Amino acid sequence: MNDTCSGALEYKKNVQLNIVLAIHVLISVGGVVTNVLFVRHWRRGLFFHKNSQVLIWTIVILNLLHSFLLGMGEGVHLFQHYVVQDTCNALVSTVFCYVVRMPTLMCAAAQALVHLSIVTERAIALKRIKTYEKRKSSIGLVLAVASVSISVGMAAYTFKNYPMFEKTSYCKVATSQTILQIIEFSCSVLFLEAVIIVSFCCVYCLNSKGRLSPSTHFYRQCCCGGA
């Protein structure tokens, strides 16, 4: 993965790449701002069960981390392309790439797993509808910790062959050493999303049969227009 000064020069002159990098930075900044505003507005008034609140705040934290790391990584590349004159100094260490890309990949997996956890938590709420409103946030905490832990393992496995202590002109995730793991990771997340869609449909059908808890009824009245 070691790049040369000429390779860095090619990246520096690649207008399309720099446009994409700039778009990524702008989207990342927008993501950070949006999630910070969400936290400021809803930090004391999120009208969901405690378990749902734990999972929602987990997603917000993951969104913030993902946006920050993605924006920082792409921003460093833009800075080097337009500010650093010597292309040989525009090369970055793959250790930096690992620190930025691995957690970003972890967040992507964790977001899918937390989405599945939300569906799971709602299914449990329907199953224990008579007593669930009085329960604490233990289920949400367990699901959140499990989701993050599994995603860390997935990201660590995906990056197990990532080349370290080399120089590169761009932090690639899919290298010749990691391409197989990236494919496996992508297929796993795609499978998770399919499971989420099917599970959501099942829970929605159960919800539609009139077996609604007070909080679920409140949510549908406020957020779904009473549907």
C-alpha positions in Angstrom: 0.0 0.0 0.0 3.1 2.3 0.1 2.5 5.2 -2.2 5.1 7.4 -3.9 5.3 11.2 -4.3 4.0 10.8 -7.9 1.0 8.8 -6.6 0.2 11.6 -4.1 0.4 14.1 -7.0 -2.2 12.2 -9.0 -4.6 12.3 -6.0 -3.9 16.0 -5.6 -4.7 16.8 -9.2 -7.9 14.6 -9.2 -10.6 17.2 -9.3 -13.4 14.7 -9.0 -11.9 13.1 -5.9 -11.5 16.5 -4.2 -15.1 17.4 -5.0 -16.2 14.1 -3.4 -14.0 14.8 -0.4 -15.5 18.3 0.0 -19.0 16.9 -0.2 -18.1 14.3 2.5 -16.8 17.0 4.8 -19.9 19.1 4.3 -22.2 16.2 5.0 -20.2 15.3 8.1 -20.4 18.8 9.4 -24.1 18.8 8.8 -24.4 15.4 10.6 -22.6 16.7 13.6 -24.6 19.9 13.8 -27.9 18.0 13.3 -27.2 15.5 16.0 -26.0 18.2 18.4 -29.2 20.2 17.9 -31.2 17.0 18.5 -29.3 16.4 21.8 -29.9 20.0 22.9 -33.6 19.9 22.0 -34.5 16.4 23.3 -32.0 15.7 26.1 -34.8 16.0 28.7 -38.0 15.4 26.9 -37.7 12.3 24.7 -41.2 10.7 25.1 -40.3 7.0 24.8 -39.8 4.1 27.2 -36.5 4.2 28.9 -35.3 1.2 26.9 -36.1 3.0 23.6 -34.4 6.1 24.9 -31.2 4.2 25.5 -31.2 2.8 22.0 -32.0 6.2 20.4 -29.2 7.9 22.3 -26.9 5.2 21.3 -27.7 5.9 17.6 -27.1 9.6 18.2 -23.7 9.0 19.7 -22.8 6.7 16.8 -23.9 9.3 14.3 -21.8 11.9 16.0 -18.7 9.7 16.1 -19.2 8.6 12.5 -19.6 12.1 11.2 -16.7 13.5 13.2 -14.2 10.8 12.1 -15.3 10.8 8.5 -15.1 14.6 8.3 -11.7 14.7 10.1 -10.3 12.0 7.7 -11.5 13.6 4.5 -10.6 17.1 5.8 -7.0 16.1 6.4 -6.8 14.9 2.8 -8.3 18.1 1.5 -5.9 20.1 3.6 -2.9 18.2 2.3 -4.1 18.5 -1.3 -4.6 22.3 -1.3 -2.2 23.5 1.5 0.8 21.2 1.5 3.0 22.2 -1.4 5.4 19.3 -1.3 3.5 16.2 -2.5 5.9 13.9 -0.6 4.7 15.6 2.6 1.1 14.9 1.6 1.4 11.2 2.4 -0.3 10.0 5.6 0.5 7.1 7.8 -1.7 4.0 7.6 -1.9 4.2 11.4 -3.9 7.4 11.0 -6.0 5.7 8.4 -6.7 2.8 10.8 -7.6 5.1 13.7 -10.1 7.0 11.4 -11.5 4.3 9.2 -11.9 1.4 11.6 -14.2 3.2 14.1 -16.1 4.6 11.1 -16.8 1.1 9.9 -17.7 0.1 13.4 -20.3 2.8 13.6 -21.8 1.7 10.3 -22.3 -1.8 11.6 -23.4 -0.6 15.0 -26.1 1.6 13.5 -27.6 -1.4 11.7 -27.4 -3.6 14.9 -29.0 -0.9 17.0 -31.8 -0.5 14.5 -32.4 -4.3 14.8 -32.2 -3.8 18.6 -35.0 -1.2 18.5 -37.2 -3.6 16.6 -36.3 -6.3 19.1 -37.1 -4.0 22.0 -40.5 -3.1 20.6 -41.3 -6.8 20.1 -40.4 -7.5 23.7 -42.7 -4.6 24.7 -45.6 -6.1 22.8 -44.9 -9.5 24.3 -44.9 -8.1 27.9 -47.4 -5.4 27.2 -49.1 -5.5 30.7 -45.9 -5.0 32.7 -43.5 -3.4 30.3 -44.3 0.2 31.1 -42.9 -0.3 34.7 -39.7 -1.9 33.6 -36.4 -0.1 33.8 -33.8 0.4 31.1 -31.9 -2.8 31.5 -33.1 -4.4 28.3 -32.1 -1.3 26.3 -28.6 -1.2 28.0 -28.0 -4.9 27.2 -29.1 -4.5 23.6 -27.0 -1.3 23.1 -23.8 -2.9 24.7 -24.3 -6.1 22.6 -24.8 -4.1 19.4 -21.6 -2.0 20.0 -19.6 -5.0 21.1 -20.5 -7.1 18.0 -19.8 -4.2 15.7 -16.4 -3.6 17.3 -15.6 -7.3 16.6 -16.9 -7.0 13.0 -14.7 -3.9 12.3 -11.7 -5.5 14.0 -12.0 -8.6 11.9 -12.5 -6.5 8.7 -9.3 -4.6 9.5 -7.2 -7.6 10.7 -5.0 -7.5 7.6 -4.8 -3.7 7.2 -1.3 -2.7 6.4 0.3 -0.7 9.3 3.2 1.7 9.4 3.2 2.5 5.7 2.6 5.7 3.8 -0.4 6.4 1.6 -1.8 9.3 -0.3 -5.4 8.3 0.5 -6.9 6.3 3.4 -8.6 3.4 1.5 -10.7 0.9 3.3 -10.7 -1.7 0.6 -7.1 -2.6 0.0 -5.6 -5.7 -1.6 -5.2 -7.1 1.9 -8.7 -6.3 3.1 -10.9 -6.6 0.1 -12.3 -10.0 1.1 -13.2 -8.9 4.6 -14.8 -5.7 3.2 -17.0 -7.9 1.0 -17.9 -10.1 3.9 -18.7 -7.0 6.1 -20.9 -5.4 3.4 -22.8 -8.6 2.9 -23.3 -9.0 6.6 -24.7 -5.4 7.0 -26.9 -6.0 3.9 -28.3 -9.2 5.5 -28.9 -7.3 8.8 -30.9 -4.6 6.9 -33.0 -7.3 5.3 -33.7 -8.9 8.7 -34.6 -5.4 10.1 -37.1 -4.8 7.4 -38.8 -8.2 7.8 -38.8 -7.8 11.6 -40.2 -4.3 11.5 -43.0 -5.5 9.3 -43.8 -8.3 11.7 -43.9 -5.9 14.7 -45.9 -3.4 12.8 -48.5 -6.0 12.0 -48.8 -7.0 15.6 -49.1 -3.3 16.6 -51.9 -2.9 14.1 -54.0 -5.5 15.7 -54.8 -3.1 18.5 -52.5 -4.5 21.1 -51.1 -1.1 22.0 -49.4 -0.1 25.2 -50.0 3.5 26.5 -46.6 4.7 25.3 -47.0 3.1 21.9 -50.5 4.6 21.6 -49.1 8.0 22.6 -46.3 7.7 20.0 -48.7 6.8 17.2 -51.0 9.7 18.1 -48.2 12.2 18.2 -45.9 11.0 15.5 -48.2 9.2 13.1 -51.2 11.5 13.2 -53.3 8.9 15.0 -52.8 6.3 12.4 
